[in-house]
Amino acid sequence: MTKVHGDSPVPPTQQDEVAAAGSELIGGPLGRRALLGGHWLTPVRVLVIVALGMFALGMAQKVPCYDWAWFRGATSQYTHACYSDIPHLYRVRGFADGLTPYVDRLPGDMEYLEYPVLTGLFMEAASWLTPTGGAMEHRQQVYWMVNAGMLMVCAAVLVVCVARTHRRRPWDALLVALAPALALTATVNWDLLAVALTAAAMLMWSRGRALAFGVLLGLATAAKLYPVLLLGPLLVLCWRAAKWRTYGLAVSGAVGSWLLVNVPVMLFAPEGWKKFYTFSQERPIDFGSLWLLVSQRTGNPLDAANTYAVLLMLGLCGGLAVLALTAPRRPRFAQLAFLVVAAFVLTNKVYSPQYVLWLVPLAALARPRWRDFLIWQAGEVLYFLGIWFYLAYSTNGDKHQGLPLEGYQLAIAAHLLATLYLCAVVVRDILRPDRDVVRRDGSDDPSGGVLDGAPDVFVLGDAARAPQYAAPSAGQRVDWGS
């Protein structure tokens, strides 16, 4: 292996065979004598341009629905795989009628908006920018377009944050920018808001700004529940390094910002505020989940799926804690962050297609290898197509055009197996740090902030059994060898 010295960016074509092969489309791998820097087209700017281009392609993929399929029955939006919640919820969640989220009751069984407060504010802000006159169909189109513009900003923020989290590896964010799942699912729902806030939080942590990390993570949790999971791995890592004060700052920031957003709604509209939490608790097993696959294959309705999901998630979290405290090197924060969110995705009662966005930036930071990333993405794209074609099959009456149940179950299995594969590779990197591409240049944890280069204080088992993996001090680099 060629050791890289200094603080210059790591060219991906020198470390990744797939990246080197793909670079042939634009002139081949970077040469040894190539001049880096001194050009306005910096890596971050290139990445933003690429991300916006992919986002635009994703918008173009929705054109059949934008033109007519959202408004002409259910089947066409599924056969074109261009479904989005955004235009439909504009009408059925009261935004078109000027209703105030969480305060005004909705007609029908839902009663109140079933989204966290910050996402509800995002949806409401988009409705303020949508004209109130004209045909409903046109207003829905404009509402989707306004949201797409706001989500495009989130995508740009996401890529910039990932590019800057690992200072010497900005090009790892190209995995995010070119992710097929990002293009396909970015405008299905509003998840990109929470994903961008989580990426910004991780950037702050990598720069040693624990309080800012906590504030941003609390805001992300106010938009979607999953970001709070990152406090679990961080607790174990700070425990191993005895960074309790820093962890306390992060938790304080997270709790404070979450309360700042939620308390006003809790006080003035308590019934509307708690709808998200009661809906999540009462929701039965649904599309894409492991539990749906088991239920369909066994014929068992799994009435206790809530209990099973919680117990399995707790078991996996316990396993991750043991892994973090017994690994020969303290795992990188991004590795454990990816694994805990993946565990939640795998054990949840539902897997909506856009949930893949939660994992895309974490996967790019945890395992920045194109081969493994693309294998995982292939499974996710199969699931994305599988759910829409299955819905087309099941809503098309007697015609049954689309994917039958057995095919949809294969699509679920593809998603589950692809995610498990990437998890397995990340776990292997934790157990064998010499296989971790981020650490091959001698780095410890570029996204770890105060954890980067910090000595271990508490470990379980005989972590010294592999002294060749001893953590370098901050700023020191070691050569793992070839």
N, C-alpha and C positions, 0 to 999 in steps of 0.2 A: 504494500500500500504506500502511496506517495503521501508523505506528511505535509500538511499545509501550515505555513508559519504566518505570524502576524495577524492583523485584524481585517484583512481584505476579505471580501465576500467569497464564499466557496462556489466555484462554477459547478452546476449540477452535472454537466456533461463529462466532468472528470471523475465523478464518483458513481454515476448511475448509468448502467448499460442501456436501459430503455430511453433515458433522456438523450444519451449520445446518439442512439439510432434515430430518434425522432428529430434531432437537430439537423439531420441531413436535408430536411425539407427547407431549411433556411441557411444552408451553407456549411453545415458540419459542426463538430465540437469546437469549443474555444481552444485556440492554440496557446502554446507556452509563451509566445512572444506578443500575444494580444495586449493592446493597451486598454486598461480599464479606467473608468472615471473620466472626468473632464468633458462630459457630454450632457446636454440638457435632458436626454432620454435616460434617466436613471432607472435602476431596476424597479423601484416602487412605482414610477410613472408608467413603465411598460406593463407592469402587473395590473394596474388600474385600467389601462386601455384594454387589455385582454379580458379582464373581468367584465367590463362594460360591454364589450363585443359579445361575449357569451351570454350576458343578460339579455342583450337585444335579440340574439338568436332564440332565446327562450320565449321572449315576447312574440317573436314571429311565429313560433310554434303554436301559439294560442290564437292565431288569426282566424282559423275556421270557427272557433267558438265566439270570438269577438264579433265577427260578422253576422253570425246567425245561430250557431249551435247551442249557445247558452239559453236561447229564447224559443227554441223549437222542439220542446220535449227533452227527455233525459238522454235518450240513446245516442244521439249524434255527438254530444260532448264527450261521451265515453269512447266511441269508436274512433274519434280523432285524437283521443288521449290529451285533450286540452282543457279539462275541467278545472275550474277555480271556485273556491268558496266565496271570493270577494264580491262578485256582482250579485250573487244570490242573497248573501247576508245583508247587503245594502238594503234590499227590499224587505226581507223577512225578519230582520232584527231592528226594524224601526228607524234606521238612519234616513231612509227616503221620506219618512213622515215627520222628521224632526224630533223624534223621541230622544230623551236624554238617557244614556246608558246607566244602568244600575238604579236609576230613580224611577223611571216610567216603566210600568208593566207592559209586557209584550202580549199580543194576542196569541192564543194557542197554548201548548203544553210547556214551552220553554220558560215562560213568565219573565225572566230577566236574561240579559246578555251573559253568556257562559264563558267569558274570557277574563283573564286577569286584568287588573285596573290599567296598567300602562298600555297594554295592547288595546283595551277599550278606548283609551284616550287617542291612540294612534288612529284607530278606525273613525273616531268622531272627528278628529282634525281633518281627515281626508274628506269626510262628508261636508265639512264647512267649505271646502274648496270645490265642491261639486255643485253645479247650478241646480236650482230647485224647479225650474220651469221645464216644459217640454215633455216629450214622451218618456215613460218609465224606462223603456229599452235603451234610449240614448243616455239617460242619466246613469244607468248601470254601467254602460260602456265608459262614460267619463269617470265614474267612481273607480273602476278598475284601472284606468289609465293613470289617474292621480295616485292611487296606491302603488302602482308599478313604478312611478317616478320616485316616490318616497322610499320604496324598497330598493331601488337602484342605488340610492345614496347609502343605504345600509350595506349593500354588497360592496361598494367602494371602500367604506370604512372597514368592513371585515377584512378585505384583502390587504389594505394598508397595515392594519394591526398585526395580522399574521406575518407579513413581510418584515416587520420591525421587531417582532418578539424575539427571534433568534438573530442577533445582530449580524452574524457572519453568514447566515443562510437565508437571505431574503427571497431567493428563488424557490424555496420550498412553498411559498405562497402561490406559485404557479399551479400547484396541485389543486388549490381552492379555485383559482380563477378559471381553470379549464375543466373543472369537475362537471361531467354530464348531469349529475343530479342537481347541481346548483342551477343550471340553465332550465332544467325541466320543472323544478318544483319551487323556484323562487317566488312566483306569483300565485301559487296555489292557496296560500294562507299568509299569515303575518309573522311567521316564525323568524324571519330574517332580522327583525328588530331585536329579539332576545339574543340571537346568534352574534350579531354585531356588538352588542353591549358586553357579551361574555368575552369576545375576542379583545375588546378594549380593556376589559378587566385584567385579562391575562397579560396584556402588554404592560399594564401598570405594575403588575406583580414582578414581571421580569426586570423592571427598572428599579425595584426595591421600594416602590410606593404602595405600601400595604393598605393605608387608609383609602387611597384612591381606588385601589383594587376592590376593596370592600364596598365602597359606594357604588361603583359600576356593577358589581355582582348583585347587590341588592336591587338596583334598578332592573337588571336583567331578570331577576326572579320575580319582580313585579310585572314583567311582561310574559314570562313563561316559567313554570315551576322548576324545570330541570337544572338551571344554573346553580341553585343552592347546593346541589350534590357535590360541587367542587370543593366545598368547605370540608367534606369528609376526608378525601385524600390529603388535603393540605394540613388537616389536623395530625394525621399520622406522620407526614413528612416533617412537620415542625416538632412533633414529639421526638422523632429520631434525632433531630439536630438541636433540640432544646431551644427553639425559637418561639417561646411562648408569648413574649410581649408583641412580637410582630403579628402572630396569629390573632391575638386579642384585638389589635388595631383593625385587622381585616374583618373580623366578626362584628366589631362595633360599627364599622362603616356600613357593612351589609345590612345589619338590623336597622340602623338609623335611616338609611335611604329607603329601605322597604317600608318602614313605618311612615315616613314622610309622604310617600305616595298613597299608601293604603288607608291610613287612619282617617283622613277626611271622608272618604267614601264609607268606611266602616261606621262612622258616627252618624252620617246623614242619610245613608241608604244601606242599612245593615243587611236587609233581605237580599237586595241586589248584589251586594259585595260578596256574600257567601255562596252565591249561585255557582261560581266556578268550582269551589271546593266540594259542595254537595253533588254537583253533576259528575265530577271526577270520581267521587266515592261510589255513587250509585250506578255509574255507567256499566252496562254489561260487557262481556268480552265482545270484541268487535274486529273489524277487518285487520288483517296483517299480523295478528299476534300469534305467539306460540300456543296460547290457550285456545284460540279459535281452531287452529290446526289439530290440536289434540281432541277437542270436542267433536269436530267433524269426523275425524278418523275413528273415534271410539264410540260415537253416538251418545256420549255423556255430556249433559248440558253444563257441567262444572259450575254449579251454583256457588261454590266456595272459591271461585277464581280470585277474588280479592285477597283472601287469606293466603292462597297458594303463591300469588304474586309477591305479597309482602314478605312471606317467609323465604322465598327463593332470593329475593333482592337482598334481604338481610344476610342470608348465607353468603352470597357473592361478595357483599361489602366486607364481611368478616374475613373471607378468603383474601381479598385485596389488602386488608390491614396486615394480615400475617405475611403476605408476600412483601409488602413494603418494609416490614420490620425485620425480615430474615434475609432479604436479598443481599448478595455480596457487595453491591454498591447501592446507595440510596437511589431509588428510581427517580427519574425526571418527573417534574410536576405534570407535564403534558401527557406523559405515558399513563399515569394514574387517573388523570382527568378523563382521558379517552376511555379507559377501562370502566370507570364508574358510570359514565353516561351510557356506554354500550350495554352495561349490565341492566340499566334502567330500561333502555330500548328493548332489550331481549325479553325482559320479564313483564313489561307493561301489558295491560289488558287490550290495548289497541296500538296499531302502528300505522299512522297516517303517512302517505308518501312523502310529505314535506319534513317529517321527523329526521330524515337523513341529513338535513342541513345542520342539525345539532352536532353531528359527528364529523362533518367534513373538515372544519378547521382544526379540530382536535386530532384527527387522523393525520393531517398534514404535518402537525408539530410532533406527534408521537412516533410516527413511522414514515418519514419522508422518502419513500422508495416508490417509484412509478409502477413497478410490476405489481406490488402488493396493493397499492391504492387502486389500480385499474381493475384488478381481480374483484376487489370489493365493490367498486362502482358498477361493474358488469352485473353483479347480483342485484344491486339496487335498481338499475335500469330495467332489468327483467321484472322486478316487482312492480315498478312504476307502470309498465305496460300491462302487467298481469292484472292488477286491480281494476284498471279501466275497462279492459276487454271482458273481465268477468262481470263487471257491473253492466256492460252492454249486453252480455248474454242473459243475465238474470232479469233485466228490465225490458227486454225486447219481445215480450209475449211468447207466442208460439214459434216465432222465427228462429230463436236461439242462435243468433249470429254473435260470435265472440268466443270467449274462452270458457269452457265448462268448469265445473267445480274441481275436478281432478287436476286440470291445468293450473287453476288458481292456487291450489294447494302446493303444486310444484314451485310456483312463483314465491309463495311464502317461504318454502324450504330454501330456495335460492338466496333470499334475503337473509335468513337466519344463518345459513352455512357460510355465506360470504362475510358476514359480520363476525362470526365465531372464528373464521380463518384469520382475519386481521387482529382480533384479540389475541389469538394464539401466538402470532408473530411478535406482538408487543410484549407479551409475557416472556417469550424466549429472549428478547432483547434485555429485559430486566434481569433475567437469570444469567444471561451471557452478555455482559456489557460490551465485550469486544465485537459483538454482532450489531451493536447500535450505531447506525451511520452518523448520528449527531455527535457521538462521543469518539469517533475514530480519529479526529484531529487533536484529541487530548482534552476537549471540553468536558466539563462536568455536567452542568444543567443550565444551558443558556436562558431558559425561561423560568429558572428557579428563583431569581431575585436574591434574597438573603440566604437562600439555600445553596446557591452556586458556590461550590468549593468549601462549604461549611463542614467541619468535622462531625462525625457521628458521636452522639452522647448516649443514646439508648438503642440497643438492638436485641433481637431475640435469636437464640441459637448461637452458632459459632460463625458469625459474619466474617471473622478473620481467616476463615478456612481458605479464602482465595485472596491472598495479599496482593496479587498482581492487579486486583481491581480497586485498590485503595483510592479513595477520593483525593484528587489533587487540591492543593490550596487554591484560593481565589486567584485567578489570573495565570496560574501555572498550567502548562500543557504537558501531556504525556503522549508517548507514541505506543499505540497498542500493538504495533507490528503488522505484518501482512496477513 
